[in-house]
Amino acid sequence: MSAKMDIYDHLWDNNKDIAEETLHVPFLEHMQMGDLQADYYVNFMIQDINYLLKVTDILEKMCLKVKCPADLQVFMKDRFISYKSYAADTLKKFNLKGVSDIIPTPAMEKYLSQYRAIMENEEPIYFAVALLPCARLWLWLARQLKESYGNAYFTWKKENSHGHPEDHYRALLNKYLTTPAQIERAKALFRQQMQHELDFFASSLEE
């Protein structure tokens, strides 16, 4: 591996196949066409809200766990604050108090279990790796979808089309993932998380 390799882009480039496959699952194709049945979208949003709240809780634990190095501690705190704010806004938007009564689908439960396993068993830098697929994939998907204002699901595209995950992840990953073993572990975890994203979207509408 070259010392000049950009790990942030390398992880994404190695998983473009999963990104493309996700873009073409029935759920997103019907969303793009505007004929997705509303109940499928509602169920998708319920699962996504549960994901948001659960990952926020895990990030809070990571903030308590990670004391050093300082930049990794700052990363965890920043991501927690961001997730917590977005979670609060989302609950308010949908007039919800919480997610205690939501039953995760098998795909979502598997995804959340992976987050918990990484928190408990991996070095903290790999938790940053685990967060990145969601941040980068949703931005990419939203920008790829060909939807206009008249589409009922244009709001999803609009809300997810903006962001700069590279500002939070690129320097951190390039700094701490330097050895071949570290890079290979990051690649494996990143791909697992990308697969969980694909499984979530695919399971949201099975034809």
C-alpha positions in Angstrom: 0.0 0.0 0.0 1.3 3.4 -0.9 1.9 5.8 2.0 0.2 8.5 -0.1 -3.0 6.5 -0.5 -6.2 8.3 0.4 -7.9 5.8 2.7 -11.2 7.8 2.6 -11.5 7.5 -1.1 -10.0 4.0 -1.3 -12.7 2.5 1.0 -15.4 4.1 -1.2 -13.9 3.1 -4.5 -13.6 -0.5 -3.4 -17.3 -0.6 -2.7 -18.8 1.2 -5.7 -20.3 -2.2 -6.7 -22.5 -2.2 -3.6 -23.4 1.4 -4.0 -24.6 0.7 -7.6 -26.5 -2.3 -6.5 -28.2 -0.3 -3.8 -29.2 2.4 -6.2 -31.1 -0.2 -8.3 -33.0 -2.0 -5.5 -36.8 -1.9 -6.1 -37.4 0.5 -3.2 -35.2 3.2 -4.6 -36.3 2.6 -8.2 -40.0 3.0 -7.3 -39.1 6.0 -5.2 -37.4 7.5 -8.2 -40.4 6.8 -10.4 -42.7 8.3 -7.8 -45.0 5.2 -7.6 -43.6 3.7 -4.3 -46.5 2.7 -2.1 -46.7 5.0 0.9 -46.8 2.2 3.5 -43.4 0.9 2.3 -41.9 4.4 2.7 -43.5 4.8 6.2 -42.0 1.5 7.3 -38.7 2.5 5.9 -38.8 5.8 7.8 -39.8 4.1 11.0 -36.8 1.8 10.8 -34.5 4.7 9.9 -35.6 6.7 12.9 -34.9 3.7 15.1 -31.5 3.4 13.5 -30.8 7.1 14.1 -31.7 6.9 17.8 -29.9 3.7 18.5 -26.7 4.8 16.8 -26.9 8.1 18.7 -27.0 6.0 22.0 -24.0 4.0 20.8 -22.1 7.2 20.0 -22.8 8.5 23.5 -21.1 5.4 24.9 -18.2 5.9 22.5 -17.7 9.5 23.8 -17.3 8.1 27.3 -15.0 5.3 26.1 -12.6 7.3 24.0 -10.4 9.5 26.1 -7.4 9.7 23.7 -6.0 10.5 21.2 -7.6 14.0 21.4 -8.6 14.2 17.8 -10.4 10.9 17.9 -12.2 12.0 21.1 -13.3 15.2 19.4 -14.5 13.2 16.4 -16.7 11.1 18.6 -18.1 14.1 20.4 -18.8 16.0 17.2 -20.6 13.0 15.6 -22.6 12.5 18.8 -23.7 16.1 18.9 -24.6 16.0 15.3 -26.6 12.8 15.6 -28.3 13.9 18.8 -29.4 17.2 17.2 -30.7 15.4 14.1 -32.4 12.8 16.2 -34.2 15.5 18.2 -35.3 17.3 15.1 -36.5 14.1 13.5 -38.6 13.1 16.6 -40.1 16.6 16.6 -40.9 16.4 12.9 -42.8 13.2 13.3 -44.3 14.1 16.7 -42.6 11.2 18.4 -41.3 10.8 22.0 -38.9 8.0 21.3 -38.5 4.6 19.6 -39.0 2.2 22.4 -41.9 0.5 20.7 -40.3 0.0 17.3 -39.4 -3.5 16.5 -36.3 -3.6 14.1 -36.5 -5.7 11.0 -34.0 -8.5 10.7 -31.9 -6.5 8.4 -31.8 -3.5 10.8 -31.2 -5.6 13.8 -28.2 -7.2 12.1 -26.9 -3.7 11.2 -27.3 -2.4 14.8 -25.7 -5.5 16.2 -22.7 -4.9 14.1 -22.3 -1.4 15.4 -22.4 -2.7 19.0 -19.9 -5.4 18.2 -17.5 -2.9 16.7 -17.9 -0.6 19.8 -17.1 -3.5 22.1 -14.4 -5.4 20.2 -12.6 -3.0 17.9 -10.2 -0.1 18.3 -12.1 3.2 18.3 -10.8 4.3 14.8 -12.8 1.4 13.3 -16.0 2.8 14.8 -15.3 5.9 12.6 -14.9 3.5 9.7 -18.2 1.9 10.5 -20.1 5.2 10.5 -18.8 6.3 7.1 -20.8 4.1 4.8 -24.1 5.5 5.9 -22.8 9.1 5.7 -21.3 8.6 2.2 -23.8 6.3 0.6 -26.9 8.3 1.4 -25.3 11.4 0.0 -24.3 9.6 -3.1 -27.7 7.9 -3.5 -29.6 11.1 -3.1 -27.5 12.8 -5.8 -28.0 9.9 -8.2 -31.7 9.8 -7.9 -33.5 11.5 -10.8 -36.4 13.2 -9.0 -38.0 16.5 -9.5 -40.1 18.6 -7.1 -43.3 17.0 -8.3 -42.1 13.6 -7.1 -43.7 12.7 -3.7 -40.3 11.5 -2.5 -38.3 14.6 -3.6 -38.0 15.6 0.1 -35.8 12.6 0.8 -33.5 13.4 -2.1 -33.4 17.1 -1.1 -32.6 16.4 2.6 -29.9 13.9 1.8 -28.2 15.6 -1.1 -26.1 18.0 1.1 -23.2 17.2 3.3 -19.4 17.0 3.4 -18.4 13.8 5.2 -14.9 14.2 4.0 -14.5 17.1 6.4 -15.0 14.8 9.3 -13.4 11.5 8.2 -10.7 12.0 5.6 -7.8 13.3 7.7 -8.7 11.1 10.7 -8.7 7.9 8.6 -5.5 8.8 6.7 -3.8 9.5 10.0 -4.6 6.4 11.9 -5.0 3.7 9.2 -1.4 3.4 7.9 -0.3 -0.3 8.1 -1.4 -3.0 5.7 -3.2 -4.8 8.5 -5.1 -1.7 9.6 -6.1 -0.9 6.1 -7.3 -4.5 5.4 -9.4 -4.4 8.6 -10.9 -1.1 7.7 -11.8 -2.4 4.2 -13.5 -5.5 5.7 -15.5 -3.5 8.2 -16.4 -0.8 5.6 -17.7 -3.5 3.2 -19.7 -5.2 5.9 -21.4 -1.9 6.8 -22.1 -1.2 3.1 -23.7 -4.6 2.8 -25.9 -3.8 5.8 -27.0 -0.6 4.0 -27.8 -2.6 0.9 -29.7 -5.1 2.9 -31.7 -2.4 4.6 -32.8 -0.8 1.4 -33.4 -4.1 -0.4 -35.6 -5.4 2.5 -37.7 -2.2 2.4 -39.4 -3.5 -0.7 -39.1 -7.1 -1.8 -40.8 -7.8 -5.1 
